Amino acid sequence: MITDSQALFEWKQRAAAQPQGRVVLDLEADSLHRHRERLCLIQYADADGVCIIDPLALEDMTLFSVWLQEADVWMHGADYDMSLLQQAYGVLPHMILDTQIAARLLGFRQFGLAALVEHFYGIRLSKKNQKADWGMRPMPAEMQAYAQGDVKFMLGMADQLVAALKEKGRYEWFIESCAHNMERGKERFATADAEPWRIKGCGKFNRRGLAALKSLWTWRDQEAAVWDKPAFMVCSNDDLLRWSLALQEFRTAHPGHHFHAHRAARFRKTIEKFQLMDEEDYPELPKRQKHEVDPDFDATLEQWTTKRNAVAEALDLEATIIATRYQLEAIAAHPEKGLNHLMQWQRELLTQN
């Protein structure tokens, strides 16, 4: 465990001496145990072995963030880790080479880290500490061992994945996909907190329902902050949607049966304040882009879907790797515009004769 500035300096010298694309990172956070998640652990591996950086013990992580911006690193399923790095340090690596993307481009249907390690090494990684409190200090030895296991097989696995990608002529797809995923990660982070209360499932609500949802989401967030627990431990998103729909329809929303008296009282107070809101203060409905109705749209969509599925079957890939349903709908509506939103390798596959 690297817990002081001198050890971090020595690590930086070691990491800076590694060739590009020959280091591995993984991160652990305490999102299942705190209201506002923290980056609690950084696992690092290179050809010389594994070490763990403790960002909770280090007051100044500048050496790490400066190195990070210049490094090409291997990670697995890096979407969540990208958001952690951006929240903690405001930066990302120069390039993230993602073993999950590599595996999917090779046709793996089971592409979780544990599944890949078992496939390539015949070793079953323990899942015992998957939901552990990574903010715990001192950290038990078994948790440190678990954390090391997430990275110690990655370089060897990456070499095998890259060799297979090059053999199939898909390595350029991989590089383009990794770069594209990083750009999407930056975009998601930039817009993530714009209106966090607009959760999945609220598209059916009118302005009154959205006002109820915003009020209840804010109440839940305040409850979680005082308790310093994740919001889902107060109530689920499904609960928020169910209560909001009831209020939209002028029905009664009842507090959860597991709420203690004070929480139930604050819940009722929130609903009372909502009921007194002026309609002018309700949130606006999201603006939806209107498309001209094309009588041939369904037939065109079916043609693109059939072609995508045939290409995927020929390459032994999941069809959604080549294009999602949403992307196919965009292509069917406006072929040139829709195709231009795809990556080059996807576009070439879909437009080949």
N, C-alpha and C positions, 0 to 999 in steps of 0.2 A: 504494500500500500504506500503510494507516494503521498505524503501528508505535510511536507514542508518545502520551502522555496528552493533549498539547495538540491533536494532530490528531484524537484521538478526541472531545475536547470540541467541536471545531469541527464534526465530523460529527454529534454529538448535536444541536447547534443546528439544523443543516440538516434532519436527520430529523424532529425535533419540529415543524418548521414545515410539514411535508407534510400534506395532507388524509388522513384515515383511508382505508385501502384503496388508497392510491396509492404504495405502496412494495413492493419485491420483495426477498426473501431467498433465498439458496441457501447450502449448507454443504458443505465438503469435510473428510474425515477420513482417517486413515492406517490404516484397519482391515485393509487388505491387506498391511501392512508391519510392524505392531507387535502385541504380545500384548494390550495394553490400548489400544484405540483412543483417539485424541485428536481433539478438534475443532481443525482446523488452519487453517481459512480461512472467513471469512464474506463472501459476495458480496452487495452491496447495490446496488439501483438505484431511482431515482425519475425524475421528469420531467426532472431536470437532468443525468442521466447515471448512470454506474456508478463505484463505488469498492469497494475490498477492505480488509477489516479483518483484521489478523493477530493472532489471540488468543494465539499462541505468543510474540509479542514484547511483549505488554502484560501487566503484572503485575496490574492492576486493571481488570476489565471491568464494574464496577458501573454505569457510565453506560449501557452497552449493555443489561444485564439489566433495569435500571429502565425504560428506554425500551421494551424488548421487551414487557413485561407490559401496556403501555397501547396497543400498536399493533395495527392490523389489517393484516396483510401478505399478499402473494401468494407462494405457493410452489408447487412442482410435485412431486407424489408425496411428500408431507411426512412419511410415517410414520417413516422412518428418521431424518430431520432432527429430528423431535420428540424422539426418544430421545436424540439428541446434545445438544440444548439442555437437556433435563432432567438428563442426566448432568453436563454442564459447569456449568450455572447454577441448576438446580433450578426453572426457570420455563419457561413457554411464552408465545407472543404472546397478546394478548387474543382474537384470532381469526386463524385461518389460512384464507385463501381459496385453495383448491387447484385449479390449472388442470387437473390430471389428472381430478379429480372432475367439473369442468365439462365436459370433453371427453367423458367417458363418459356423462354425462346427455344429451349431444347426439347420442349414437349412434356416436361415433368408435370404430372397432375398433383402430386404431393410435393409442395415446394417450401414447406416450413423448414427452419434450420434443423430441427431434430430429425425430420424425415430425410433431409439431404445428408446429414452426418451418418445416419444409419445406412443410407444407400451406398455412400462412398467408403465408409470405414467399418460398417457392421457394428457400430457402437451406439447404444441407446443413451441419450443425454437425460439426466434426471430432470423432472419437472417440479420437484418438491418445493423449490424456492421461487417458483415463477411469480407468485403473488406476495412475496415477502416484503417487509417494510425496509426498503433500501436506505432509508434515512436513519436506521438504527445504528447507534455507535455506543460502545465498540461493536464492530461487525463480527458475528460468529465465523469461525474458520470454514464451516460448511457453506456459508453464503459466499465467501471469497472463492472457494473452490468452484461453486456453481457459476459464478461470474466469469472465471477464467475459462470454463468449459465452453462458453458462448463464442470465444474467439480463437482458441488454440488450434482448431482444425481448419480455420477459414482460408488461410493462404494455400494450403495443399489442395483444398476443395476448389478454390478459385482457379488454380492452375489446370485442374482437370476440366472444369467448366469452359475455360477459355480455349483449351485444346479442342474440345468437342464443338464449340461454336465456330472455330476456324475451319474445322474439317467439314462442317455443313455449310460453310459460306455465310454464316450469320453473325460474325463478330462485328461487322459494321452496323448491323441492326442493333446489337447490344450497346455499342457506344452511343449511337443516336438516341436510343431509348433511355439510357442513364442520364444524358444531358437534358432530354425532354422532361424526365421525371423531376430533376432538380428545378427546372423552371416552373413546373406546376407547383412544386413545394413552396417556392418563393411567393407565387401568386396566392396560394391558399393561406399562407401565413399573413400576407398583407391585408387580406379581407376577412380573416377569421373572427375578429372581434367587432366587426362593424355592427351587427345586430345578433348577438349570440343567442338571444331568446327565440329566434325564428328556427325552431328545431324541426327535424324531419317529421312530416305528418301534419304540419299546420297549413298546408296548401289548400285545404278544404274550408278554412275559416274565412268568415267575413271580417270586417273591421272591428266589430264588437268582440268576436272571438279572439282576434289578435291582441286586442287590448287586455282581455282577461289573461291570455297566455303571458304577455309581457309582465303583467302585475304579479302573477303567480311565480314566474321564473325568477323575478327579482326577489320575491319573498324567500324562495328556496335558496337562492345564492346567499342571502343575508343569514339565513339559518345555518347554512354550511360553514360560512365564514366564522361565525361566533363559536361553532362547535369544532372548527378546524378539521372537518371531515369532507370527503368528496360529496358533491351535490346528490349523487344517486343514493347515498345513505339516508338522505332526508326523504326523498320520494323519487320515483322513476319519471322519465319523460312521458311514458304512457299515462301515468297519473296526471301530469300537467295537461296533457291533451284531453283526457277524459273530463277533468274539471272544467277546462276552458270551453269545451263543446257544450257542456251542461249550461254554463253561464251564457254562452252565445244564444242558446235556445230558451233562456229565461227560466231555467230549472235551477234547483239547489245543488250546490257543490259541498259535499260533506268531507270534513277532514279525515285523514287516515286513522283507522282504529288503533294504530300503534303509537299515535302522537301523544306525548304527555300533555298535561293540561295547558301549560304555558304556550307550547308550540301550537296547539289547536286554537288557542285564543288569538294568537298572532295571525294564524291562517284566516280566521273569521274576520279579523280587523282588515286584512288585506282585501277580502271580498267586499266588505262594506265600503272601503275607499274606491274600489273599482266601480261599484254600483253608483257612486256619486260623480263619476267622471263625466265631463261634457263630451258629447260625440265628436266635437271638433278636435279633441285631443287624442282620439283613437289613431293608431298607426295606419299608414296608408297601405293599401293592397300593393303587392309587387307588380311592377309593370311587366306585362307579358308581350313578347314579340308576336305580332300577328302575321301569319303567312297566308298568301292567297291559296284558296282551296284548289288543288289540282285533282281533277277527276281520275287521273292516272297514277296518283301518288302511291296507293296501296300496291298496285301492280309493279311500279318501279321499285318500291322498297323490297318487294318479294324477289325481284330479279337480283338486286344487289346482295340480299341476304343469301340467296342460293349460290351466287358466285363466291361470296366470302366463305360459306360453309364448305364448298368444294375445294377451295384453296387450302383451308385449314386441314381438311381431311387428307389431302395430298401431302401436306408437310407434317402431319401428325402433331398439330398444334391446337390448343383451345381456340375456338372461333373468335372469342372476344379479344384475344391478343391482336388479331388483325384489325378488327373494328368492332366497337360496341354497338348495341342497338341504337343508342342516341346518335352515334356518329353516322350510322347507316341512314337514319331518318334525315339527318342534315344533308347527306349526299343525295338522297332521293328528292328532297325539296329543292336543292340548288347544287347540282353536281359539281360544278367548278369550285364554288366556294366551300362546299363540304369536303371535297378531296384535298383542298389546300390546307385544311386544318389537321390533316393526318401527317404523321411522320413520312419521310420520303420512302422508306422501305415498305410501309403499309400501302402507300399510294401506288407504288410500282406493282405490288402483288395484286391489288384490286383492279388495276387497269391493264394488266397484261392480257394478251389474247389467249 
